[in-house]
Amino acid sequence: MSEAFRRYGVEIVNPQWTSSVVSEDPPQVVLSLWHHNFSNDMARYVSSTTQWKGAGKPLFYRHLRQAMSEGLPLRVVVATSIDPEEVRKGNAQRAKDFEPDFSLIGRVVRLEDGSFELAFDRTGVVPGGVAADRASGRVKYWHVAEAVEAIGRPARTKEIAEWLANRYTKEDHSDLGANLSLLTVNDVNRRHYDRSRKVWRTDGDHPRDRLFRLGKRRATTYEVFRPHKQGHWDLQPNEAGVWEAVPLPLSALGQAQAEAEKQAFEHLPPLASDHDARVWTLMAVAQRQGQGAFRAKLLEAYDSCCTISGCNAVAVLEAAHIVPYRGEHTHRVDNGLLLRSDLHTLFDLGLLWINQDHTVGIAASLMGTEYETLEGCALRLPKSEENYPNPVHLAAQRRLAQERHGAS
């Protein structure tokens, strides 16, 4: 809770029993309020205080009275509990999370001995200092991933901190624990630091699925997340409502991806020079685009336009196999789609497929992203029906993709 209040630029005293602070610059009252007492639209907050215990209650009331008399705005740290009924009974020490909601600005509507009511509008903005801290934090958590990769073996928090201190001497890494949690696929605390994310499955290639945690407490170490080694994971609440890291069963498509990652990370020769690196980069581009005649045939069949997006920038158009390449006989036009490079990646990962009616289907994990608009879009098909994508091949890819990710 203390860290959540600091994000408003204030320090809470005795967080074990206090839940409010008055800020001087800017003048406002910062309160910790339970999520379950808000209305659905977060516009009203009503709470009984008859069960409140301890010295925090009179201080909280004093701060509300000051807000009323001086016209101070209310700012909010939202607290959540796995068992709201226990909180209502007066047991406020149940497991809970704290997260500032910078959009809310409130006022006191009613203040009585045994209850109070607050009203809120979503007119608030992130404090300037907080915005700067968040921007810095985005950079810093990538540096944390960089540290673990550079160490190259399971590393303790102390080792990671030392590497960061030597490499990024001007950065404050006092939030190292939070940044490690944010990037660690089997750490349930990561959901506290990534509130916008709704799907925690690691088989959707989310960029922040970067680290894997081993051991507990002082024996905890972190290493680079490699699905072929650690498998895929999800965060889910159990029957008691407690969140847990859960290993996922590996589908046929997931197994194929894991094997590909294993080859990519473990079998490439070292790069001895910038020249070698450039050669490998160009080879990778050539392999992605599709060698020779196959890509040329697809460019001709699809009139040099991506079959999904209509993009006509030839440099980023790639020859995607529907049934994976198994020799020259799979270089048939009806076994290919001409796709923009990012769509090719989504197709290969099973996050995108083609429905029986030649419309686009996407995985649930892409909903809420810029790719959501592709759902239901009709393909731009070749002029010649003999070049249409083979329906049997499309059905096989679609079945594997939906088995792994599920339709939106």
C-alpha positions in Angstrom: 0.0 0.0 0.0 2.8 2.4 0.8 4.1 2.2 -2.8 0.6 2.9 -4.2 0.4 6.1 -2.1 3.9 7.1 -3.2 2.7 7.2 -6.7 0.6 10.2 -5.7 3.8 11.8 -4.2 2.7 11.2 -0.6 4.0 9.0 2.2 1.5 7.1 4.4 2.3 6.8 8.1 1.8 3.4 9.8 0.1 1.6 6.8 -0.9 -1.2 9.1 -3.8 0.9 10.4 -4.0 4.2 8.5 -5.5 4.5 5.0 -5.6 8.3 4.3 -3.1 11.1 3.8 -3.5 14.9 3.2 -1.2 16.2 0.5 0.0 19.8 0.5 1.4 20.0 -3.0 -1.1 19.7 -4.6 -3.7 20.1 -1.8 -5.8 16.9 -1.8 -6.8 14.0 0.3 -5.5 10.6 -0.8 -7.7 7.6 0.4 -7.5 3.9 0.2 -11.0 2.6 -0.7 -12.3 -0.9 -1.2 -13.2 -1.8 -4.8 -16.3 -3.7 -3.7 -17.9 -0.6 -2.1 -17.9 1.3 -5.4 -20.8 1.4 -7.8 -20.3 -0.4 -11.1 -19.4 2.8 -12.8 -17.1 3.9 -10.0 -19.2 7.1 -9.6 -20.4 6.4 -6.1 -18.7 5.0 -3.0 -20.8 4.1 0.1 -19.5 2.4 3.2 -20.6 1.5 6.7 -17.9 2.2 9.4 -19.6 0.5 12.3 -17.2 -2.5 12.1 -14.0 -0.3 11.7 -11.4 -0.8 14.5 -8.2 0.9 15.4 -6.8 4.4 15.3 -7.2 4.7 11.5 -10.9 5.5 11.7 -10.8 8.8 13.5 -7.9 9.9 11.3 -9.8 8.9 8.1 -12.9 10.9 9.3 -10.7 13.9 10.2 -9.3 13.9 6.6 -12.8 13.6 5.1 -14.0 16.6 7.3 -11.0 18.6 6.1 -11.8 17.7 2.5 -15.4 19.0 3.1 -14.4 22.2 4.9 -11.5 23.2 2.6 -13.0 21.9 -0.7 -10.1 19.5 -1.2 -10.4 16.9 -4.0 -10.3 13.2 -3.1 -7.8 10.9 -4.9 -8.0 7.1 -4.7 -5.9 4.1 -4.1 -8.2 1.2 -4.9 -7.9 -1.9 -2.6 -9.2 -5.3 -3.6 -9.9 -8.3 -1.5 -10.4 -12.0 -2.2 -13.2 -12.1 0.4 -15.2 -8.8 0.6 -17.6 -10.4 3.1 -14.7 -10.7 5.6 -13.9 -7.1 5.1 -17.5 -6.1 5.8 -17.3 -8.0 9.0 -14.4 -5.9 10.1 -11.5 -8.2 9.1 -9.7 -5.7 6.8 -6.4 -7.7 7.0 -7.5 -10.1 4.3 -5.2 -10.5 1.3 -5.6 -7.5 -0.9 -4.0 -5.5 -3.7 -3.5 -1.7 -4.0 -3.5 0.3 -7.2 -3.9 4.0 -7.8 -6.8 5.0 -10.1 -5.5 8.4 -11.3 -8.7 9.0 -13.3 -10.9 9.4 -10.2 -11.5 12.8 -8.5 -14.1 12.8 -5.7 -15.9 14.8 -3.1 -17.7 14.0 0.2 -21.5 13.7 -0.3 -22.4 12.5 3.2 -20.4 12.0 6.4 -22.1 10.4 9.5 -20.8 8.5 12.5 -21.5 5.1 11.1 -21.3 5.6 7.4 -20.2 7.9 4.6 -20.8 8.5 0.9 -18.5 9.8 -1.7 -19.0 10.9 -5.4 -16.4 10.6 -8.2 -15.9 11.9 -11.7 -13.3 10.5 -14.1 -11.6 13.8 -14.7 -8.3 13.1 -13.1 -4.9 12.9 -14.8 -1.7 11.1 -13.9 0.5 13.4 -11.8 3.5 14.7 -13.8 6.1 13.1 -11.7 4.2 9.8 -11.8 4.1 10.0 -15.6 7.9 10.4 -15.7 8.3 7.6 -13.3 6.1 5.3 -15.4 8.1 6.2 -18.6 11.3 5.5 -16.8 9.9 2.2 -15.4 9.0 1.0 -18.9 12.6 1.4 -19.9 13.9 -0.1 -16.6 12.0 -3.3 -16.8 13.5 -4.1 -20.2 16.9 -3.5 -18.6 16.0 -6.1 -16.0 15.3 -8.6 -18.7 18.6 -7.6 -20.4 20.4 -8.2 -17.1 19.1 -11.8 -16.8 19.9 -12.5 -20.4 23.4 -11.1 -20.0 24.1 -13.1 -16.8 23.2 -16.2 -18.8 22.3 -18.6 -16.0 19.8 -18.6 -13.1 20.5 -15.4 -11.2 19.7 -14.2 -7.8 18.1 -10.8 -7.2 21.4 -9.5 -5.7 23.3 -10.5 -8.8 20.8 -8.8 -11.1 20.9 -5.6 -9.0 24.7 -5.6 -9.2 24.7 -6.0 -12.9 22.2 -3.1 -13.3 24.2 -0.9 -11.0 27.3 -1.4 -13.1 25.6 -1.1 -16.5 23.0 1.6 -15.8 24.7 3.7 -13.1 22.2 6.6 -13.2 19.0 4.5 -12.8 17.2 3.9 -9.6 16.4 0.2 -9.4 14.8 0.2 -6.0 11.8 -1.2 -7.7 13.7 -4.2 -9.0 11.3 -6.7 -7.3 8.3 -5.2 -9.0 10.0 -5.2 -12.4 11.0 -8.8 -12.0 7.5 -9.8 -11.1 6.1 -7.9 -14.1 8.2 -10.0 -16.5 8.1 -13.4 -14.8 5.6 -15.8 -16.3 5.1 -17.9 -13.2 4.9 -15.0 -10.7 1.3 -14.3 -9.7 2.2 -10.9 -8.4 2.8 -9.7 -12.0 -0.9 -9.0 -12.4 -0.6 -6.2 -9.9 1.9 -4.4 -12.1 0.2 -4.9 -15.5 -3.5 -3.9 -14.9 -4.3 -3.5 -18.6 -3.5 -7.1 -19.4 -6.4 -9.6 -19.1 -5.0 -12.8 -20.6 -2.0 -14.3 -18.8 -1.3 -17.3 -21.0 2.3 -17.3 -22.3 1.5 -19.0 -25.6 0.3 -15.8 -27.1 3.8 -14.4 -27.5 3.3 -11.4 -25.2 6.4 -9.2 -25.2 6.5 -9.0 -21.4 6.6 -12.8 -21.0 10.4 -12.8 -20.5 11.5 -14.4 -17.3 11.0 -17.6 -15.3 11.4 -18.0 -11.6 12.9 -20.9 -9.8 13.1 -21.7 -6.1 11.5 -19.8 -3.2 12.4 -17.0 -0.8 16.2 -16.6 -0.5 16.8 -19.4 -2.9 14.8 -17.7 -5.7 16.6 -17.2 -9.0 15.5 -15.9 -12.4 16.3 -17.1 -15.9 15.2 -16.3 -19.4 11.8 -17.8 -20.2 12.1 -20.5 -22.9 8.9 -22.5 -23.5 10.7 -25.5 -24.9 12.4 -25.8 -21.5 9.8 -24.6 -18.9 6.6 -25.1 -20.9 3.8 -22.6 -21.2 2.0 -21.0 -18.2 -1.1 -19.2 -17.1 -2.3 -17.3 -14.0 -5.6 -18.5 -12.7 -7.6 -18.3 -9.4 -8.2 -21.6 -7.7 -11.4 -22.7 -6.1 -10.7 -20.6 -3.0 -10.1 -17.5 -5.2 -6.3 -17.5 -4.6 -4.3 -16.8 -7.8 -1.8 -19.5 -8.8 0.7 -20.1 -11.7 -0.6 -23.1 -13.6 1.4 -25.0 -16.3 -0.5 -25.4 -19.6 -0.7 -28.7 -21.5 1.3 -28.4 -24.7 -0.7 -28.7 -27.9 0.7 -30.0 -31.2 1.1 -26.4 -32.4 2.7 -25.4 -29.1 5.1 -28.3 -29.3 6.1 -27.2 -32.8 6.7 -23.7 -31.7 8.7 -24.8 -28.7 10.9 -27.0 -30.9 11.4 -24.0 -33.3 12.5 -21.8 -30.4 14.9 -24.4 -29.2 16.5 -24.6 -32.6 16.6 -20.8 -32.9 18.2 -20.2 -29.5 20.5 -23.2 -29.2 21.7 -24.2 -32.6 22.7 -20.9 -34.3 26.5 -20.5 -34.8 28.2 -17.5 -33.0 28.4 -14.3 -34.8 32.1 -13.4 -35.3 31.6 -10.0 -36.9 29.2 -7.3 -38.0 29.5 -8.8 -41.5 28.3 -12.2 -40.2 25.4 -10.6 -38.4 24.3 -8.8 -41.5 24.5 -12.0 -43.6 22.4 -13.9 -41.0 19.9 -11.1 -41.0 19.5 -11.1 -44.8 19.2 -14.9 -44.7 16.5 -14.7 -42.1 14.6 -12.2 -44.3 14.9 -14.4 -47.3 13.7 -17.4 -45.4 10.7 -15.5 -44.0 9.7 -14.2 -47.4 9.9 -17.6 -49.0 12.5 -18.7 -51.5 12.3 -18.1 -55.2 9.5 -19.3 -57.4 7.0 -20.0 -54.6 6.9 -16.4 -53.4 6.9 -15.1 -57.0 3.9 -17.3 -57.8 2.0 -16.0 -54.8 2.9 -12.4 -55.7 1.4 -12.9 -59.1 -1.7 -14.8 -57.9 -2.5 -12.2 -55.3 -1.6 -9.2 -57.5 1.2 -8.3 -55.1 -1.2 -7.5 -52.3 -1.6 -9.0 -48.8 -4.6 -11.3 -48.9 -5.8 -9.9 -45.5 -4.7 -6.3 -45.3 -4.4 -5.3 -48.9 -0.9 -4.0 -48.2 1.0 -3.6 -51.5 4.5 -2.9 -50.1 6.2 -5.9 -51.7 9.2 -5.7 -49.4 7.1 -6.8 -46.4 5.0 -9.4 -48.2 5.8 -13.0 -47.4 4.9 -16.4 -48.7 3.2 -18.2 -45.9 2.7 -22.0 -46.1 -0.6 -23.2 -44.9 0.6 -26.8 -44.4 4.2 -26.4 -43.1 7.0 -26.8 -45.7 7.8 -30.5 -46.2 9.8 -30.3 -49.5 9.3 -28.8 -52.9 5.9 -30.4 -53.3 4.4 -28.1 -50.6 5.4 -25.0 -52.7 2.0 -25.1 -54.4 0.1 -21.9 -54.7 -3.0 -23.4 -53.2 -0.9 -24.2 -50.1 0.2 -20.6 -49.7 -1.1 -17.2 -48.6 0.6 -13.9 -49.4 0.7 -12.1 -46.1 2.2 -9.0 -44.6 5.1 -10.0 -42.3 3.3 -9.3 -39.0 0.2 -11.3 -40.2 2.4 -14.1 -41.3 3.8 -14.3 -37.8 0.3 -14.4 -36.3 -0.8 -17.0 -38.8 2.2 -19.2 -38.0 1.7 -18.9 -34.3 -1.9 -19.9 -34.6 -3.2 -16.5 -33.4 -4.9 -16.0 -36.7 -6.7 -18.4 -39.1 -9.0 -18.5 -42.1 -12.6 -19.6 -41.6 -14.5 -21.8 -44.0 -16.2 -18.8 -45.6 -12.8 -17.1 -46.3 -13.0 -14.7 -43.5 -10.4 -14.0 -40.8 -10.6 -15.5 -37.3 -8.4 -14.3 -34.5 -7.5 -15.7 -31.0 -9.1 -14.3 -27.9 -5.7 -12.8 -26.8 -5.8 -10.4 -29.8 -9.1 -8.9 -28.8 -8.5 -5.4 -27.5 -5.4 -5.0 -29.7 -5.1 -3.3 -33.1 -5.7 -6.7 -34.8 -9.2 -6.9 -33.4 -10.5 -5.2 -36.5 -9.4 -8.1 -38.6 -12.1 -10.4 -37.1 -14.5 -11.3 -39.8 -12.7 -9.5 -42.6 -13.0 -11.2 -46.0 -9.9 -12.4 -47.9 -8.8 -10.8 -51.1 -8.7 -14.0 -53.2 -6.8 -14.6 -56.4 -8.6 -14.0 -59.7 -8.2 -17.7 -60.6 -10.1 -20.2 -58.5 -7.4 -22.8 -59.0 -5.1 -20.6 -56.9 -7.6 -20.3 -54.0 -6.2 -21.6 -50.7 -6.9 -25.3 -50.3 -9.9 -25.6 -47.8 -8.6 -28.9 -46.4 -5.2 -27.2 -45.6 -7.0 -24.2 -44.1 -9.2 -26.4 -41.9 -6.2 -28.3 -40.5 -4.4 -25.0 -39.6 -7.6 -23.6 -38.1 -8.2 -26.7 -36.0 -4.7 -26.6 -34.5 -4.9 -22.8 -33.9 -8.2 -23.0 -32.1 -7.1 -26.0 -30.1 -4.3 -23.9 -28.8 -5.8 -20.4 -28.4 -9.6 -20.6 -28.8 -11.7 -18.4 -31.0 -12.4 -14.8 -30.0 
